[in-house]
Amino acid sequence: MTNKEPRLIKEVEGLEPQKPFIGTQYAEAIFSHSTHIIGFCFDGTTSFRPGARFAPSAIREASYGLEDYSPYLDKDTQDYNIITMGDLPTYPSKWHLTNEFFMEMTKDLDLKKDEIKFVTLGGEHSISYGPIVTYMKNYPDLVLLHLDAHTDLRDGYLEEKYSHASIIRRVLDHFTPKNRLIQYGIRSGPRQEFNWMKENKTLASSLKECCEWLEGIDDSRPIYLTLDLDFFDPGFFPGTGTPEAGGEDFHGFMKILKILNRKNFVGADIVELAPMLDATNNSSCFASKVTREIMLAMNK
């Protein structure tokens, strides 16, 4: 547990106030030595089933069925400084405006020095661009862990360069030899994208291999997680826009997260819950529990 006293870094104007995630404080501000949950309600490039723009509120609402304590990590949200902010301003068909707001909000921050962390709740996968690029500027040797059902390596899709189907390609535009990409769970995409992953040795072929790769990362090296929730099998998680059979289960994910819990886990985004596609509300509850585990794993 950190014993560092948080201090106010900056107040943020223009966010849409929201109900806080259970066990967290609410503030329209950024603090040092703190983890911040922020919503990014956009699904304007969705190409199959829309609805991910409603996920941030659904995840926060579902959190009220959770306990603050995680028996998996033996941690409690009450023991850490975790801030729920609001949602970024919503521009339903103009992703770049919300993205620019996020990047402007964070441009003067020193995430590493001030130990500032973000968990960004999407929205579709295109929203990950701003958070990941921001982290790459703050951590030049960042490792990007991409858990997903899809390759997301297209150079644009349906005439949209910054599509949910091209997020990893757009992030790779900013990669240097200091960065590393690790991908796991991917089971859908064009042949050429699978060939690229094989040639560049980014795709773990099994949960065991993914865990071995993560264990091999130096404990001080920063790791960022971009989690597309269709990583999980639709039998467990049907409420997502582009479901793919053959995915991982919760316990497999926790094997990965328990490793991140021991590493320098600096940030994450959680995307592609479409709550209205699951009338049982189980997918929202699942996503909320995943969110709790991720934000706790980020805190030491």
N, C-alpha and C positions, 0 to 999 in steps of 0.2 A: 504494500500500500504506500502511495506517495505521501510524504509529509510536507510537500512544498505548498506554500500558500498561494493560491491563484491571485493574479492582479488583473485589473481591467486593461485590455489592450486597445480596444476601440468599440464604440457603439455603432450599430448598423441600422440605418434608416431604409425604409422601403420594403421590408419583409412583410409577408402576410401572417399575422399572429395565428398560432395554432395551439391546440391542446398538447401539453408536454407528454413525452414518453414516460411511462410509470417509473418512479424511482429517480427521476432526474429533475433538475432545476430548470426554470424557464427564464430566458433572457434574450433580448434582441441585442446581443453584444458578444464579443470575442474575448476570452480570458486566457492568460498563460496557464500552463500545467493543467490543461482541460481538454476534454473531448466534446465536440459539438455535433449535434444531430441537426441536419438541415434538409428541407424538402426541395425537390426539383421536379415540378409537376408538368412534364412534357412528354407527349407521345405522337408528335406531328409527323414523324417519318415511319410510323408503324405500317407494315406492309401486309399484315394478316388480320389479327384480331386486336382492336384498340382497347384502351381502358387503363393503361399503366399510369396515366396522369392522376388517377385517384388513389394510387398506392400509398403515398406518404401519410395521408390522413387515416387510411385503413390500418396501416401498421401501428401508428400511435394509438388508435382507438383499441385495437386488439391487445395492446400491451397491458390493458387493465384487467386482463384475465391471467396475467403472469405474476409470478413472485419476483421480488427484487433479487433473490438469491439464485445463483447457478450451481447446481450440484455437480455439473460436469467440470467446471473450472474452480469450484470452491471460492467463488467471489460474489460480492453483493454490490449492486449499483449504489447503495447508500454510502459505501466506503470510498467513493471516488467523486471527483468533480466532473460531472457529466451534465452538459447544458443542452436542452432542447431550444433551438432557435425557432424561426418560423419557416415558411416556405418562401423560396425565391419568387420574385414577381412572375406571374404567369402570362406568357405570350403564346397562345395556343398554336400558331402557325409560324412563329419566328423564334426558333431555338437560339439563334445567335444573340438575341437581346438578353435572354435570361443567362446565357453562358457568359456574356460580357459583364453582367452584373456580378456574377460569382467571381470572375477574375479581377474585376475592379475592387471588390470587397476584400480580396486576399492579397492584392499586389504588393502592399507595403509590409506584409507580415513576414516574420522569420520563424517559420514553423519549427525548425530544428532548435534554434536557440531558446525560444519561448515555450517549447513543448506544447504546441497547438496541434490538435488533431481534429479531423472531420470524418463523420460518417454521413455520406450523402445518400438520401433516399430518392430513387427515381420512381416514376418516370421510366422511359425506355432507355436502351443502352447508349444511345447517342449522347445522353447527358453526362456520361463519364469523362468526356473530353476535357472540359474545364478543370475538374478536380485533379485528374491525372497529370495534365500538363503543369498545373500549379505545383503539385508535389515534385515533379521532375525538376522544376526550377529550384526548389528548396533542397532537394536531395539528388545531386547529379549522378550518384551511383545506385539509384532506385532499382529494385527488383519488382517487376509487375507480375502478379499472380492472377491469371485469367481463368476463372471457373465458369463454364458455359456449355451449352449444348451445341453452339454454332461457332464457326471459325471467325466470322466478323472481320475478314481480311480483304473484302472487296474494295476496289478503288472507287467507291461510290455505288449507289444502288437506286434505280428508278429516278435518275437525274438528280440525285441528292448526294453531294460529296460527303457530307457529315451525317450519314445514315446510321441507323442502329446496326446495319449489316456491314459497316465499314469502320467501326470505332477503333478496333485494334490497328487497322491500317493507318488511320489518321494519327494515332498515338506514336506509331513507329516512325512517322515523319520527324519526330522530335528525339528519337533514340540516338545515343552515341555509343561507342564501344564500351562505355562504363556501365551501360544498362543491360538488364537481362529480362527476357520474357519467359515465363513458365505457364503452360496451358494444360488444363486437365478437364475431362468430362466431355470433350468435344466429340460429337458423333454425327454432325451434319454440316455439309458445305461442299463447294465445287472441288473436283479432283485436283485442280491446280493449287488450291489453297492447302489441301492436305499434303501435296507434294512440297510446298513451301515449308510447312511446319516440320516435315521429316528432314528436309535438307538443312534447315536451320536448328534442328534438334530442340524445338520449343515444346513439343507435345509429349507429355508423359503418357505412356501406354497403359498404365494401371494406377490404382490408388497407392499401391506399394511404391511404385517408381516416383510418383509425385511426392510422397512423404520423404523418400530418400533424398530427392533433390532439395527439398526444403530444409531437411536436417543438415545438409551439406553447406548451407549458406552461413557465412560468418555471423555470429550472434549480434554484432554491431551494425551489420548492413541493413539499411531500411527496406521494408517490404510493404507494398501497397496491394490490396485485394480489390479487384473488380469482379463482383459476383452477379452474374445473370441467373436469376432464380429458375430458369428452365434447365439449369445444371442438374436440378433434382428430377427424378423420374416423375412423369405426370400422374402415376398411380399414387404418389405421395403429395404432389403439388400440381393440381390441374389448372389453377387460376393464373395462367400465363399466356401471353399472346401467341407464341409459336412453340407448342409443346413437342417434345421428341422422346419417344420411348427409349428405354435403355439407360436412364440416368442414375445418379447416385442417391443414396438415402441420407437421412439426418446423421446417423452414427458414422458413416463414412466421412461426411463433412466435418464432424467433430474431431476425427483423427487428424485432419489437416489443421483445424483451428487450435488444437492443443499444442501443435508444433509452433504455430504463429504466436501463441501465448507465451512461449519461451524466447521468441525472437524479438527483433526491433520492428514491431508491427505498428506502422505510423499512420495508416489511413485506409479508408475503404469506401466503396459505393455499392449499393444493393439495388438492383434494378429488375424491371419486367414482371412485377406482380400486377396483374389485372384483376382486382378484387371482385368485380361483378361477373367474372366468368366462372366463379365458384360460389354457387348459391349456399353452400354449407358454411361459408366463412372460414373453412379450415385452412385454406391457403394463406389468408391474412394472418391467422394465428401462427401458422408455421413461419411466415416471413418475420413476424414480430419476435418470435423466439430466436430466430437466427440473428436478428438485429441485436437483441440483448447479449447473445454470446459473443458477437463480434466486438461490440463496444467494451465489453468486459475484458476480452483478450487483448485489447489495445492498451489497457491500464495495468500498470505494475504496482 
